[in-house]
Amino acid sequence: MKDPVCKMEVDESSGIVSEYKGKRYVFCSKACKETFDRNPDKYAK
Ligand SMILES: [Zn+2]
């Protein structure tokens, strides 16, 4: 899956995931997750 914040290819088993409007998003780092959580509409497609 793709990290929606930095566009890096990440494995879902990284465990850093967020759910938004019923979709799962996976992140390369906590920093990217926090950026997403702060402004999900900007990154969720
Ligand atoms: Zn990232």
mmCIF file of the protein (N, C-alpha, C, O) and its ligand, coordinates in Angstrom:
data_MODEL
# 
_entry.id   MODEL 
# 
loop_
_entity.id 
_entity.type 
_entity.pdbx_number_of_molecules 
1 polymer     1 
2 non-polymer 1 
# 
_entity_poly.entity_id                      1 
_entity_poly.type                           'polypeptide(L)' 
_entity_poly.nstd_linkage                   no 
_entity_poly.nstd_monomer                   no 
_entity_poly.pdbx_seq_one_letter_code       MKDPVCKMEVDESSGIVSEYKGKRYVFCSKACKETFDRNPDKYAK 
_entity_poly.pdbx_seq_one_letter_code_can   MKDPVCKMEVDESSGIVSEYKGKRYVFCSKACKETFDRNPDKYAK 
_entity_poly.pdbx_strand_id                 A 
# 
loop_
_entity_poly_seq.entity_id 
_entity_poly_seq.num 
_entity_poly_seq.mon_id 
_entity_poly_seq.hetero 
1 1  MET n 
1 2  LYS n 
1 3  ASP n 
1 4  PRO n 
1 5  VAL n 
1 6  CYS n 
1 7  LYS n 
1 8  MET n 
1 9  GLU n 
1 10 VAL n 
1 11 ASP n 
1 12 GLU n 
1 13 SER n 
1 14 SER n 
1 15 GLY n 
1 16 ILE n 
1 17 VAL n 
1 18 SER n 
1 19 GLU n 
1 20 TYR n 
1 21 LYS n 
1 22 GLY n 
1 23 LYS n 
1 24 ARG n 
1 25 TYR n 
1 26 VAL n 
1 27 PHE n 
1 28 CYS n 
1 29 SER n 
1 30 LYS n 
1 31 ALA n 
1 32 CYS n 
1 33 LYS n 
1 34 GLU n 
1 35 THR n 
1 36 PHE n 
1 37 ASP n 
1 38 ARG n 
1 39 ASN n 
1 40 PRO n 
1 41 ASP n 
1 42 LYS n 
1 43 TYR n 
1 44 ALA n 
1 45 LYS n 
# 
loop_
_struct_asym.id 
_struct_asym.entity_id 
A 1 
B 2 
# 
loop_
_chem_comp.id 
_chem_comp.type 
_chem_comp.mon_nstd_flag 
ALA 'L-peptide linking' y 
ARG 'L-peptide linking' y 
ASN 'L-peptide linking' y 
ASP 'L-peptide linking' y 
CYS 'L-peptide linking' y 
GLU 'L-peptide linking' y 
GLY 'peptide linking'   y 
ILE 'L-peptide linking' y 
LYS 'L-peptide linking' y 
MET 'L-peptide linking' y 
PHE 'L-peptide linking' y 
PRO 'L-peptide linking' y 
SER 'L-peptide linking' y 
THR 'L-peptide linking' y 
TYR 'L-peptide linking' y 
VAL 'L-peptide linking' y 
ZN  non-polymer         . 
# 
_pdbx_entity_nonpoly.entity_id   2 
_pdbx_entity_nonpoly.name        ? 
_pdbx_entity_nonpoly.comp_id     ZN 
# 
_pdbx_nonpoly_scheme.asym_id         B 
_pdbx_nonpoly_scheme.entity_id       2 
_pdbx_nonpoly_scheme.mon_id          ZN 
_pdbx_nonpoly_scheme.ndb_seq_num     1 
_pdbx_nonpoly_scheme.pdb_seq_num     101 
_pdbx_nonpoly_scheme.auth_seq_num    101 
_pdbx_nonpoly_scheme.pdb_mon_id      ZN 
_pdbx_nonpoly_scheme.auth_mon_id     ZN 
_pdbx_nonpoly_scheme.pdb_strand_id   A 
_pdbx_nonpoly_scheme.pdb_ins_code    . 
# 
loop_
_atom_site.group_PDB 
_atom_site.id 
_atom_site.type_symbol 
_atom_site.label_atom_id 
_atom_site.label_alt_id 
_atom_site.label_comp_id 
_atom_site.label_asym_id 
_atom_site.label_entity_id 
_atom_site.label_seq_id 
_atom_site.pdbx_PDB_ins_code 
_atom_site.Cartn_x 
_atom_site.Cartn_y 
_atom_site.Cartn_z 
_atom_site.occupancy 
_atom_site.B_iso_or_equiv 
_atom_site.pdbx_formal_charge 
_atom_site.auth_seq_id 
_atom_site.auth_comp_id 
_atom_site.auth_asym_id 
_atom_site.auth_atom_id 
_atom_site.pdbx_PDB_model_num 
ATOM   1   N  N  . MET A 1 1  ? 0.839   -1.205 0.000  1.00 0.00 ? 1   MET A N  1 
ATOM   2   C  CA . MET A 1 1  ? 0.000   0.000  0.000  1.00 0.00 ? 1   MET A CA 1 
ATOM   3   C  C  . MET A 1 1  ? 0.867   1.245  0.000  1.00 0.00 ? 1   MET A C  1 
ATOM   4   O  O  . MET A 1 1  ? 2.058   1.202  0.310  1.00 0.00 ? 1   MET A O  1 
ATOM   5   N  N  . LYS A 1 2  ? 0.245   2.339  -0.351 1.00 0.00 ? 2   LYS A N  1 
ATOM   6   C  CA . LYS A 1 2  ? 0.989   3.589  -0.431 1.00 0.00 ? 2   LYS A CA 1 
ATOM   7   C  C  . LYS A 1 2  ? 0.682   4.495  0.761  1.00 0.00 ? 2   LYS A C  1 
ATOM   8   O  O  . LYS A 1 2  ? -0.472  4.700  1.137  1.00 0.00 ? 2   LYS A O  1 
ATOM   9   N  N  . ASP A 1 3  ? 1.734   5.015  1.326  1.00 0.00 ? 3   ASP A N  1 
ATOM   10  C  CA . ASP A 1 3  ? 1.570   6.037  2.352  1.00 0.00 ? 3   ASP A CA 1 
ATOM   11  C  C  . ASP A 1 3  ? 0.981   7.275  1.673  1.00 0.00 ? 3   ASP A C  1 
ATOM   12  O  O  . ASP A 1 3  ? 1.613   7.843  0.783  1.00 0.00 ? 3   ASP A O  1 
ATOM   13  N  N  . PRO A 1 4  ? -0.225  7.702  2.080  1.00 0.00 ? 4   PRO A N  1 
ATOM   14  C  CA . PRO A 1 4  ? -0.871  8.821  1.382  1.00 0.00 ? 4   PRO A CA 1 
ATOM   15  C  C  . PRO A 1 4  ? -0.198  10.168 1.635  1.00 0.00 ? 4   PRO A C  1 
ATOM   16  O  O  . PRO A 1 4  ? -0.436  11.135 0.911  1.00 0.00 ? 4   PRO A O  1 
ATOM   17  N  N  . VAL A 1 5  ? 0.631   10.223 2.651  1.00 0.00 ? 5   VAL A N  1 
ATOM   18  C  CA . VAL A 1 5  ? 1.265   11.499 2.991  1.00 0.00 ? 5   VAL A CA 1 
ATOM   19  C  C  . VAL A 1 5  ? 2.534   11.707 2.179  1.00 0.00 ? 5   VAL A C  1 
ATOM   20  O  O  . VAL A 1 5  ? 2.684   12.731 1.512  1.00 0.00 ? 5   VAL A O  1 
ATOM   21  N  N  . CYS A 1 6  ? 3.452   10.741 2.231  1.00 0.00 ? 6   CYS A N  1 
ATOM   22  C  CA . CYS A 1 6  ? 4.734   10.918 1.541  1.00 0.00 ? 6   CYS A CA 1 
ATOM   23  C  C  . CYS A 1 6  ? 4.828   10.100 0.254  1.00 0.00 ? 6   CYS A C  1 
ATOM   24  O  O  . CYS A 1 6  ? 5.831   10.168 -0.457 1.00 0.00 ? 6   CYS A O  1 
ATOM   25  N  N  . LYS A 1 7  ? 3.764   9.315  -0.048 1.00 0.00 ? 7   LYS A N  1 
ATOM   26  C  CA . LYS A 1 7  ? 3.685   8.520  -1.277 1.00 0.00 ? 7   LYS A CA 1 
ATOM   27  C  C  . LYS A 1 7  ? 4.684   7.374  -1.347 1.00 0.00 ? 7   LYS A C  1 
ATOM   28  O  O  . LYS A 1 7  ? 4.943   6.826  -2.418 1.00 0.00 ? 7   LYS A O  1 
ATOM   29  N  N  . MET A 1 8  ? 5.230   7.025  -0.215 1.00 0.00 ? 8   MET A N  1 
ATOM   30  C  CA . MET A 1 8  ? 6.160   5.903  -0.171 1.00 0.00 ? 8   MET A CA 1 
ATOM   31  C  C  . MET A 1 8  ? 5.376   4.597  -0.159 1.00 0.00 ? 8   MET A C  1 
ATOM   32  O  O  . MET A 1 8  ? 4.267   4.526  0.371  1.00 0.00 ? 8   MET A O  1 
ATOM   33  N  N  . GLU A 1 9  ? 5.970   3.565  -0.752 1.00 0.00 ? 9   GLU A N  1 
ATOM   34  C  CA . GLU A 1 9  ? 5.348   2.245  -0.730 1.00 0.00 ? 9   GLU A CA 1 
ATOM   35  C  C  . GLU A 1 9  ? 5.618   1.604  0.639  1.00 0.00 ? 9   GLU A C  1 
ATOM   36  O  O  . GLU A 1 9  ? 6.776   1.435  1.024  1.00 0.00 ? 9   GLU A O  1 
ATOM   37  N  N  . VAL A 1 10 ? 4.574   1.253  1.363  1.00 0.00 ? 10  VAL A N  1 
ATOM   38  C  CA . VAL A 1 10 ? 4.753   0.670  2.697  1.00 0.00 ? 10  VAL A CA 1 
ATOM   39  C  C  . VAL A 1 10 ? 3.962   -0.623 2.853  1.00 0.00 ? 10  VAL A C  1 
ATOM   40  O  O  . VAL A 1 10 ? 2.927   -0.833 2.220  1.00 0.00 ? 10  VAL A O  1 
ATOM   41  N  N  . ASP A 1 11 ? 4.485   -1.471 3.714  1.00 0.00 ? 11  ASP A N  1 
ATOM   42  C  CA . ASP A 1 11 ? 3.830   -2.739 3.995  1.00 0.00 ? 11  ASP A CA 1 
ATOM   43  C  C  . ASP A 1 11 ? 2.797   -2.516 5.093  1.00 0.00 ? 11  ASP A C  1 
ATOM   44  O  O  . ASP A 1 11 ? 3.052   -1.824 6.079  1.00 0.00 ? 11  ASP A O  1 
ATOM   45  N  N  . GLU A 1 12 ? 1.639   -3.111 4.904  1.00 0.00 ? 12  GLU A N  1 
ATOM   46  C  CA . GLU A 1 12 ? 0.565   -2.931 5.892  1.00 0.00 ? 12  GLU A CA 1 
ATOM   47  C  C  . GLU A 1 12 ? 0.949   -3.496 7.253  1.00 0.00 ? 12  GLU A C  1 
ATOM   48  O  O  . GLU A 1 12 ? 0.390   -3.101 8.277  1.00 0.00 ? 12  GLU A O  1 
ATOM   49  N  N  . SER A 1 13 ? 1.906   -4.424 7.260  1.00 0.00 ? 13  SER A N  1 
ATOM   50  C  CA . SER A 1 13 ? 2.319   -5.034 8.514  1.00 0.00 ? 13  SER A CA 1 
ATOM   51  C  C  . SER A 1 13 ? 3.190   -4.097 9.357  1.00 0.00 ? 13  SER A C  1 
ATOM   52  O  O  . SER A 1 13 ? 3.587   -4.451 10.467 1.00 0.00 ? 13  SER A O  1 
ATOM   53  N  N  . SER A 1 14 ? 3.484   -2.917 8.838  1.00 0.00 ? 14  SER A N  1 
ATOM   54  C  CA . SER A 1 14 ? 4.185   -1.925 9.643  1.00 0.00 ? 14  SER A CA 1 
ATOM   55  C  C  . SER A 1 14 ? 3.390   -1.582 10.891 1.00 0.00 ? 14  SER A C  1 
ATOM   56  O  O  . SER A 1 14 ? 3.950   -1.151 11.899 1.00 0.00 ? 14  SER A O  1 
ATOM   57  N  N  . GLY A 1 15 ? 2.083   -1.776 10.815 1.00 0.00 ? 15  GLY A N  1 
ATOM   58  C  CA . GLY A 1 15 ? 1.232   -1.573 11.980 1.00 0.00 ? 15  GLY A CA 1 
ATOM   59  C  C  . GLY A 1 15 ? 0.811   -0.142 12.207 1.00 0.00 ? 15  GLY A C  1 
ATOM   60  O  O  . GLY A 1 15 ? 0.004   0.139  13.093 1.00 0.00 ? 15  GLY A O  1 
ATOM   61  N  N  . ILE A 1 16 ? 1.353   0.771  11.410 1.00 0.00 ? 16  ILE A N  1 
ATOM   62  C  CA . ILE A 1 16 ? 0.947   2.166  11.571 1.00 0.00 ? 16  ILE A CA 1 
ATOM   63  C  C  . ILE A 1 16 ? -0.189  2.432  10.589 1.00 0.00 ? 16  ILE A C  1 
ATOM   64  O  O  . ILE A 1 16 ? 0.043   2.798  9.437  1.00 0.00 ? 16  ILE A O  1 
ATOM   65  N  N  . VAL A 1 17 ? -1.386  2.248  11.048 1.00 0.00 ? 17  VAL A N  1 
ATOM   66  C  CA . VAL A 1 17 ? -2.534  2.400  10.165 1.00 0.00 ? 17  VAL A CA 1 
ATOM   67  C  C  . VAL A 1 17 ? -3.560  3.337  10.776 1.00 0.00 ? 17  VAL A C  1 
ATOM   68  O  O  . VAL A 1 17 ? -3.606  3.538  11.990 1.00 0.00 ? 17  VAL A O  1 
ATOM   69  N  N  . SER A 1 18 ? -4.368  3.895  9.918  1.00 0.00 ? 18  SER A N  1 
ATOM   70  C  CA . SER A 1 18 ? -5.428  4.790  10.330 1.00 0.00 ? 18  SER A CA 1 
ATOM   71  C  C  . SER A 1 18 ? -6.659  4.435  9.510  1.00 0.00 ? 18  SER A C  1 
ATOM   72  O  O  . SER A 1 18 ? -6.552  4.043  8.348  1.00 0.00 ? 18  SER A O  1 
ATOM   73  N  N  . GLU A 1 19 ? -7.809  4.573  10.115 1.00 0.00 ? 19  GLU A N  1 
ATOM   74  C  CA . GLU A 1 19 ? -9.030  4.364  9.347  1.00 0.00 ? 19  GLU A CA 1 
ATOM   75  C  C  . GLU A 1 19 ? -9.755  5.685  9.220  1.00 0.00 ? 19  GLU A C  1 
ATOM   76  O  O  . GLU A 1 19 ? -9.903  6.444  10.178 1.00 0.00 ? 19  GLU A O  1 
ATOM   77  N  N  . TYR A 1 20 ? -10.198 5.928  8.003  1.00 0.00 ? 20  TYR A N  1 
ATOM   78  C  CA . TYR A 1 20 ? -10.903 7.176  7.764  1.00 0.00 ? 20  TYR A CA 1 
ATOM   79  C  C  . TYR A 1 20 ? -12.021 6.904  6.776  1.00 0.00 ? 20  TYR A C  1 
ATOM   80  O  O  . TYR A 1 20 ? -11.781 6.396  5.681  1.00 0.00 ? 20  TYR A O  1 
ATOM   81  N  N  . LYS A 1 21 ? -13.238 7.242  7.160  1.00 0.00 ? 21  LYS A N  1 
ATOM   82  C  CA . LYS A 1 21 ? -14.413 7.008  6.318  1.00 0.00 ? 21  LYS A CA 1 
ATOM   83  C  C  . LYS A 1 21 ? -14.451 5.582  5.789  1.00 0.00 ? 21  LYS A C  1 
ATOM   84  O  O  . LYS A 1 21 ? -14.754 5.354  4.618  1.00 0.00 ? 21  LYS A O  1 
ATOM   85  N  N  . GLY A 1 22 ? -14.141 4.621  6.663  1.00 0.00 ? 22  GLY A N  1 
ATOM   86  C  CA . GLY A 1 22 ? -14.239 3.215  6.298  1.00 0.00 ? 22  GLY A CA 1 
ATOM   87  C  C  . GLY A 1 22 ? -13.095 2.670  5.468  1.00 0.00 ? 22  GLY A C  1 
ATOM   88  O  O  . GLY A 1 22 ? -13.115 1.502  5.079  1.00 0.00 ? 22  GLY A O  1 
ATOM   89  N  N  . LYS A 1 23 ? -12.097 3.498  5.190  1.00 0.00 ? 23  LYS A N  1 
ATOM   90  C  CA . LYS A 1 23 ? -10.940 3.025  4.426  1.00 0.00 ? 23  LYS A CA 1 
ATOM   91  C  C  . LYS A 1 23 ? -9.714  2.979  5.322  1.00 0.00 ? 23  LYS A C  1 
ATOM   92  O  O  . LYS A 1 23 ? -9.567  3.762  6.260  1.00 0.00 ? 23  LYS A O  1 
ATOM   93  N  N  . ARG A 1 24 ? -8.830  2.024  4.997  1.00 0.00 ? 24  ARG A N  1 
ATOM   94  C  CA . ARG A 1 24 ? -7.604  1.878  5.763  1.00 0.00 ? 24  ARG A CA 1 
ATOM   95  C  C  . ARG A 1 24 ? -6.452  2.571  5.052  1.00 0.00 ? 24  ARG A C  1 
ATOM   96  O  O  . ARG A 1 24 ? -6.299  2.469  3.835  1.00 0.00 ? 24  ARG A O  1 
ATOM   97  N  N  . TYR A 1 25 ? -5.662  3.263  5.821  1.00 0.00 ? 25  TYR A N  1 
ATOM   98  C  CA . TYR A 1 25 ? -4.476  3.907  5.276  1.00 0.00 ? 25  TYR A CA 1 
ATOM   99  C  C  . TYR A 1 25 ? -3.282  3.461  6.099  1.00 0.00 ? 25  TYR A C  1 
ATOM   100 O  O  . TYR A 1 25 ? -3.368  3.316  7.318  1.00 0.00 ? 25  TYR A O  1 
ATOM   101 N  N  . VAL A 1 26 ? -2.182  3.250  5.424  1.00 0.00 ? 26  VAL A N  1 
ATOM   102 C  CA . VAL A 1 26 ? -0.993  2.772  6.120  1.00 0.00 ? 26  VAL A CA 1 
ATOM   103 C  C  . VAL A 1 26 ? 0.146   3.779  5.941  1.00 0.00 ? 26  VAL A C  1 
ATOM   104 O  O  . VAL A 1 26 ? 0.265   4.429  4.903  1.00 0.00 ? 26  VAL A O  1 
ATOM   105 N  N  . PHE A 1 27 ? 0.964   3.888  6.962  1.00 0.00 ? 27  PHE A N  1 
ATOM   106 C  CA . PHE A 1 27 ? 1.984   4.937  6.984  1.00 0.00 ? 27  PHE A CA 1 
ATOM   107 C  C  . PHE A 1 27 ? 3.363   4.372  7.271  1.00 0.00 ? 27  PHE A C  1 
ATOM   108 O  O  . PHE A 1 27 ? 3.502   3.325  7.902  1.00 0.00 ? 27  PHE A O  1 
ATOM   109 N  N  . CYS A 1 28 ? 4.382   5.083  6.797  1.00 0.00 ? 28  CYS A N  1 
ATOM   110 C  CA . CYS A 1 28 ? 5.754   4.640  6.985  1.00 0.00 ? 28  CYS A CA 1 
ATOM   111 C  C  . CYS A 1 28 ? 6.247   4.991  8.378  1.00 0.00 ? 28  CYS A C  1 
ATOM   112 O  O  . CYS A 1 28 ? 7.180   4.370  8.886  1.00 0.00 ? 28  CYS A O  1 
ATOM   113 N  N  . SER A 1 29 ? 5.625   5.979  8.991  1.00 0.00 ? 29  SER A N  1 
ATOM   114 C  CA . SER A 1 29 ? 6.101   6.435  10.296 1.00 0.00 ? 29  SER A CA 1 
ATOM   115 C  C  . SER A 1 29 ? 4.955   7.081  11.057 1.00 0.00 ? 29  SER A C  1 
ATOM   116 O  O  . SER A 1 29 ? 3.922   7.431  10.488 1.00 0.00 ? 29  SER A O  1 
ATOM   117 N  N  . LYS A 1 30 ? 5.166   7.229  12.356 1.00 0.00 ? 30  LYS A N  1 
ATOM   118 C  CA . LYS A 1 30 ? 4.149   7.891  13.177 1.00 0.00 ? 30  LYS A CA 1 
ATOM   119 C  C  . LYS A 1 30 ? 3.952   9.335  12.743 1.00 0.00 ? 30  LYS A C  1 
ATOM   120 O  O  . LYS A 1 30 ? 2.845   9.869  12.819 1.00 0.00 ? 30  LYS A O  1 
ATOM   121 N  N  . ALA A 1 31 ? 5.017   9.958  12.292 1.00 0.00 ? 31  ALA A N  1 
ATOM   122 C  CA . ALA A 1 31 ? 4.918   11.351 11.868 1.00 0.00 ? 31  ALA A CA 1 
ATOM   123 C  C  . ALA A 1 31 ? 3.938   11.494 10.710 1.00 0.00 ? 31  ALA A C  1 
ATOM   124 O  O  . ALA A 1 31 ? 3.136   12.427 10.681 1.00 0.00 ? 31  ALA A O  1 
ATOM   125 N  N  . CYS A 1 32 ? 4.005   10.556 9.747  1.00 0.00 ? 32  CYS A N  1 
ATOM   126 C  CA . CYS A 1 32 ? 3.087   10.614 8.614  1.00 0.00 ? 32  CYS A CA 1 
ATOM   127 C  C  . CYS A 1 32 ? 1.651   10.361 9.075  1.00 0.00 ? 32  CYS A C  1 
ATOM   128 O  O  . CYS A 1 32 ? 0.719   11.006 8.595  1.00 0.00 ? 32  CYS A O  1 
ATOM   129 N  N  . LYS A 1 33 ? 1.476   9.425  10.003 1.00 0.00 ? 33  LYS A N  1 
ATOM   130 C  CA . LYS A 1 33 ? 0.138   9.156  10.511 1.00 0.00 ? 33  LYS A CA 1 
ATOM   131 C  C  . LYS A 1 33 ? -0.432  10.398 11.203 1.00 0.00 ? 33  LYS A C  1 
ATOM   132 O  O  . LYS A 1 33 ? -1.605  10.732 11.036 1.00 0.00 ? 33  LYS A O  1 
ATOM   133 N  N  . GLU A 1 34 ? 0.404   11.066 11.970 1.00 0.00 ? 34  GLU A N  1 
ATOM   134 C  CA . GLU A 1 34 ? -0.073  12.255 12.676 1.00 0.00 ? 34  GLU A CA 1 
ATOM   135 C  C  . GLU A 1 34 ? -0.438  13.363 11.694 1.00 0.00 ? 34  GLU A C  1 
ATOM   136 O  O  . GLU A 1 34 ? -1.420  14.079 11.885 1.00 0.00 ? 34  GLU A O  1 
ATOM   137 N  N  . THR A 1 35 ? 0.352   13.492 10.659 1.00 0.00 ? 35  THR A N  1 
ATOM   138 C  CA . THR A 1 35 ? 0.034   14.484 9.635  1.00 0.00 ? 35  THR A CA 1 
ATOM   139 C  C  . THR A 1 35 ? -1.315  14.167 8.997  1.00 0.00 ? 35  THR A C  1 
ATOM   140 O  O  . THR A 1 35 ? -2.136  15.058 8.784  1.00 0.00 ? 35  THR A O  1 
ATOM   141 N  N  . PHE A 1 36 ? -1.533  12.890 8.695  1.00 0.00 ? 36  PHE A N  1 
ATOM   142 C  CA . PHE A 1 36 ? -2.793  12.463 8.105  1.00 0.00 ? 36  PHE A CA 1 
ATOM   143 C  C  . PHE A 1 36 ? -3.952  12.708 9.064  1.00 0.00 ? 36  PHE A C  1 
ATOM   144 O  O  . PHE A 1 36 ? -4.980  13.266 8.680  1.00 0.00 ? 36  PHE A O  1 
ATOM   145 N  N  . ASP A 1 37 ? -3.778  12.286 10.315 1.00 0.00 ? 37  ASP A N  1 
ATOM   146 C  CA . ASP A 1 37 ? -4.858  12.408 11.300 1.00 0.00 ? 37  ASP A CA 1 
ATOM   147 C  C  . ASP A 1 37 ? -5.246  13.865 11.543 1.00 0.00 ? 37  ASP A C  1 
ATOM   148 O  O  . ASP A 1 37 ? -6.389  14.164 11.889 1.00 0.00 ? 37  ASP A O  1 
ATOM   149 N  N  . ARG A 1 38 ? -4.312  14.738 11.362 1.00 0.00 ? 38  ARG A N  1 
ATOM   150 C  CA . ARG A 1 38 ? -4.587  16.147 11.581 1.00 0.00 ? 38  ARG A CA 1 
ATOM   151 C  C  . ARG A 1 38 ? -5.431  16.735 10.456 1.00 0.00 ? 38  ARG A C  1 
ATOM   152 O  O  . ARG A 1 38 ? -6.221  17.655 10.666 1.00 0.00 ? 38  ARG A O  1 
ATOM   153 N  N  . ASN A 1 39 ? -5.250  16.192 9.272  1.00 0.00 ? 39  ASN A N  1 
ATOM   154 C  CA . ASN A 1 39 ? -5.933  16.769 8.113  1.00 0.00 ? 39  ASN A CA 1 
ATOM   155 C  C  . ASN A 1 39 ? -6.259  15.690 7.088  1.00 0.00 ? 39  ASN A C  1 
ATOM   156 O  O  . ASN A 1 39 ? -5.779  15.749 5.956  1.00 0.00 ? 39  ASN A O  1 
ATOM   157 N  N  . PRO A 1 40 ? -7.079  14.691 7.477  1.00 0.00 ? 40  PRO A N  1 
ATOM   158 C  CA . PRO A 1 40 ? -7.305  13.533 6.602  1.00 0.00 ? 40  PRO A CA 1 
ATOM   159 C  C  . PRO A 1 40 ? -7.904  13.878 5.241  1.00 0.00 ? 40  PRO A C  1 
ATOM   160 O  O  . PRO A 1 40 ? -7.608  13.217 4.245  1.00 0.00 ? 40  PRO A O  1 
ATOM   161 N  N  . ASP A 1 41 ? -8.733  14.897 5.196  1.00 0.00 ? 41  ASP A N  1 
ATOM   162 C  CA . ASP A 1 41 ? -9.376  15.231 3.915  1.00 0.00 ? 41  ASP A CA 1 
ATOM   163 C  C  . ASP A 1 41 ? -8.368  15.631 2.858  1.00 0.00 ? 41  ASP A C  1 
ATOM   164 O  O  . ASP A 1 41 ? -8.618  15.473 1.663  1.00 0.00 ? 41  ASP A O  1 
ATOM   165 N  N  . LYS A 1 42 ? -7.238  16.143 3.290  1.00 0.00 ? 42  LYS A N  1 
ATOM   166 C  CA . LYS A 1 42 ? -6.226  16.579 2.337  1.00 0.00 ? 42  LYS A CA 1 
ATOM   167 C  C  . LYS A 1 42 ? -5.558  15.385 1.651  1.00 0.00 ? 42  LYS A C  1 
ATOM   168 O  O  . LYS A 1 42 ? -5.113  15.479 0.508  1.00 0.00 ? 42  LYS A O  1 
ATOM   169 N  N  . TYR A 1 43 ? -5.496  14.230 2.391  1.00 0.00 ? 43  TYR A N  1 
ATOM   170 C  CA . TYR A 1 43 ? -4.735  13.090 1.879  1.00 0.00 ? 43  TYR A CA 1 
ATOM   171 C  C  . TYR A 1 43 ? -5.601  11.923 1.440  1.00 0.00 ? 43  TYR A C  1 
ATOM   172 O  O  . TYR A 1 43 ? -5.197  11.137 0.583  1.00 0.00 ? 43  TYR A O  1 
ATOM   173 N  N  . ALA A 1 44 ? -6.793  11.802 2.021  1.00 0.00 ? 44  ALA A N  1 
ATOM   174 C  CA . ALA A 1 44 ? -7.654  10.669 1.666  1.00 0.00 ? 44  ALA A CA 1 
ATOM   175 C  C  . ALA A 1 44 ? -8.187  10.847 0.265  1.00 0.00 ? 44  ALA A C  1 
ATOM   176 O  O  . ALA A 1 44 ? -8.634  11.926 -0.125 1.00 0.00 ? 44  ALA A O  1 
ATOM   177 N  N  . LYS A 1 45 ? -8.129  9.755  -0.485 1.00 0.00 ? 45  LYS A N  1 
ATOM   178 C  CA . LYS A 1 45 ? -8.646  9.840  -1.849 1.00 0.00 ? 45  LYS A CA 1 
ATOM   179 C  C  . LYS A 1 45 ? -9.901  9.001  -1.983 1.00 0.00 ? 45  LYS A C  1 
ATOM   180 O  O  . LYS A 1 45 ? -10.491 8.941  -3.062 1.00 0.00 ? 45  LYS A O  1 
HETATM 181 ZN ZN . ZN  B 2 .  ? 5.382   8.442  5.086  1.00 0.00 2 101 ZN  A ZN 1 
# 
